Amino acid sequence: MERVKEEEVKEGVASIALLPNGSISGHFIQLRHSICYGLHGTELACERECSRGEDYRLIKLTIIDYNKKKEHDVIVECRGHDAARFNNINHAHGWEKDVSGMVEQEQEKNKIAVSFECETLKAEKVAEDHIKQYMPKLAGLDAVVNIGKMRISGLDIEAEEDV
């Protein structure tokens, strides 16, 4: 008989730098336990016309669990220019076969769910000051900073399957 473990939803605040080249970098702090996760994302290029609007893009988001020394990848859709919103994606129509294949494989393998919505947008000097204090390696790259609530579920399930 299989044990069914209730999936833990990690809720907290994320501070994410949106870099001019389309990539992202930041941190997610799970509030209840004050656990810090790293966030790194790279934009996936759309070779064909993408009809979801100019503010729509796909990002391969890597969630870094510093305590367990593990990385978890998930493809998310990003909407909004400087004030971003991330959610899981259901399909990748319009992207090249390698991207849509990666999304399909991920859906079969991963059950990681991510949501983020920018509540505070920092730009120019305010963003640069934030970056110098919390993400000094990104200083001088002309990034904007998004701060907002983030929810992640499914990380614990993936960790159990690796055992």
Disulfide bonds with the S-S distance in Angstrom:
Cys46-Cys50 1.74
